[in-house]
Each structure stands twice: as C-alpha cells, then as structure tokens.
C-alpha cells in the first residue's frame, strides 16, 4: 500500500509508475524462476539470507530516491513484494523449507499464513500513521531482523539427502505433476486477478454507495477472516484430506464471489463477500502443503517456485480485461472470476483425486 502511495506522490508520470509496477511483477516472476533452477544448488539457507540482504538494499532505494532507473532495478530484484501472504521468491524457499522442520505440514502452513496475514494487517495499520517515503526504511529494518533469524536455520531444511551423491535436475520425477499444477494455479490466479481489492472497493462505492469508513472496516474484517480460514483449513484437512479441503471450500466461495455482483443492497453484498473470504483462503495452506506432499523432498524448491511463478505471471493480465468488462456490466468481473476459479476447482479435483499423498509421494 505504502509503495503505491509513495509512487503517486513523487511526481512520477503514469507511464513511469506503470514501468515500476511492471518491474515489480517481472522481478517476482524472474527471481522465482532463478530460485527454482539454482536454489538447491546454491543452498536454500544461503539463498534465503541473500534475498534479505537484497531486500534491505531495494527497500532503501524506494525510501530514498526518485530516480526511475534505480527504482526499476530495485523492483527487478523480486524482493519488494506487493503481496503479504505469497511474497515471491521468499515464499518459494519458505514453502520448500517448512516441511523439513518437523511436525504436521498442514498445521505448519496454517500457522505460517496466519502469522503473515496478521503481520501484514498490522503493517497496514502502522502505514496509516504517515505516508512519508521514509516509512519504507522499515524494509531494511525488517530485513535485518529476518536475516538474524534466518542465520539460525538448521541444515535440516536443505534438500533431500538422496541427491547428495547423485546430482539431478531440480525437477526429475515430478515434472508432469508440477506442470499440471502450474497450469491449474495459473488459471486460478488469472480468475482472482479480475477482482483485486481495488475493484471490490469500486463496485461497493459505485453500486452500493459504500463510504471509505465502511470499506476500511470491511477490509480489516477480511484480514481477520483469512486468519481464521487458515486455521480452519488445518482442522478440516485432518478430517477429509488436503485435496478435498481445497476444492470443497474453494468452489462454494467462488459461487459466493459471483453472487456479490447480484446482491440487492450493501448489507447483503458485505455478507456475501465476508462469507466468501471465510472459505476462499482455506485453500492457501492446504495448496502449499499439497504441492510439497506430491513431489520428492529434493524437488520442493523447484516445485514451489514454478507453481508460484505461474500464479504471478497470469494475475496481472486479468485487470486489463476486467476494466473492459466493467463497461458492459459493473459486476461482470465478479461473475467471470467466479466462473474461472470454479473451472480450476473442478479441474483440480478431476486430475488429482486419485493421487495418494499419505506417504508424500505420487501414487504409481
């Protein structure tokens, strides 16, 4: 949020701001691919620490300079994230390392996402205290604290021991599974790109006359519901499994999303939206745990990075189409998003319902 405000107030042209935002997205995707290809070769912990060092430098650039070339270079590092829960190459490494820390993987991912969401909400509230670019110096401060914590990571979070004596490509046995998952995740992310928070706010103001105060309360409530959803997903997955939890919560949430555009008044629109977010985020920790469960331990870095990159690449395209769809019908992006994401759910269940993850291996 603060990055957007800072760019808007620095006197950069619309074209320049677009270049910086495009560089942010390109950097996230590009560095994630590098992590996929070289992360295990260099070492997960070493890459993780290096990302924090680069994050400190990139955040300082955004805080201290108006130079467009410098901002673009900083953005291309992929370390200045615009997303709280899934933050580019950091997320790919964290997803690969978490299953090696011991304990129930789904519960670990539930806690991981809950902490990220609550921390992001707290950061947004702190950002309201001021909009000076100097607040972006929180990036190097946060990076320094994270670097200290990362230095304490155990060697156990590195890749599987079975590759120590026999180097193999980052993806070897699970290439087909990762390709199918990446395609499906790209579709899901593309659908989600039709309804970013800016479009939700736009619909609520234009169609229902919502005030900024009401929107602030709604989006704060969404953050809390997401945290609750993560924890609920952990318990549900323990009963019905990862895949069923992903599909059976996500599919009804997409129907609720489409219904938002048809709500007769603001109160019902808010109720539908909040119900949607209570269900929709249950697939986040289960999706992350599922990807880690269906690939070999030595392939986890590449699997996480490639599936995440698929989501990053397709999402920015959708708002361009949604902008045109709004001219035809104000609620059209919500219906399109609900339909596309429902296709994702049905496709995921059809393709993976027979995959056995009880032993963290694909059924053969």
Number of C-alpha atoms within 10 A of each C-alpha: 12 18 18 11 12 20 21 13 11 12 11 15 11 10 9 16 19 13 16 21 20 16 21 24 21 19 24 27 24 21 21 30 22 14 26 26 18 17 25 23 14 11 16 23 22 14 19 22 20 12 20 23 17 18 25 21 20 25 25 20 20 26 21 13 12 15 11 15 12 15 25 22 16 24 27 23 23 26 26 24 20 17 11 16 18 19 18 27 32 22 20 29 27 18 26 27 22 19 21 17 14 10 10 13 22 27 19 19 25 25 17 17 22 22 15 16 22 17 14 16 18 12 15 14 12 12 15 10 9 11 16 13 19 13 18 20 18 15 20 20 15 14 21 17 11 15 18 12 11 16 12 9 13 12 12 13 19 22 23 15 11 11 12 10 7 7 9 12 13 21 20 12 14 17 15 11 17 21 15 16 22 21 15 22 24 22 22 23 24 24 28 24 23 28 24 13 11 9 20 19 18 14 22 21 16 10 15 15 13 16 11 12 8 14 16 12 10 16 16 15 14 19 19 16 21 24 22 18 24 29 21 17 27 25 15 17 20 13 11 11 17 23 21 19 23 26 22 18 21 25 22 17 26 27 19 25 28 22 19 24 22 15 17 11 13 16 12 14 21 17 14 21 21 22 17 26 24 24 26 25 25 29 25 21 28 27 21 22 25 20 21 26 22 23 24 20 22 22 25 29 30 28 30 28 28 25 25 27 25 24 24 24 17 18 20 17 15 19 20 11 13 21 15 12 16 15 10 9 10 17 23 21 30 27 21 20 25 26 17 18 25 22 17 23 24 13 15 20 16 10 13 14 11 10 15 14 18 11 9 15 16 18 11 5
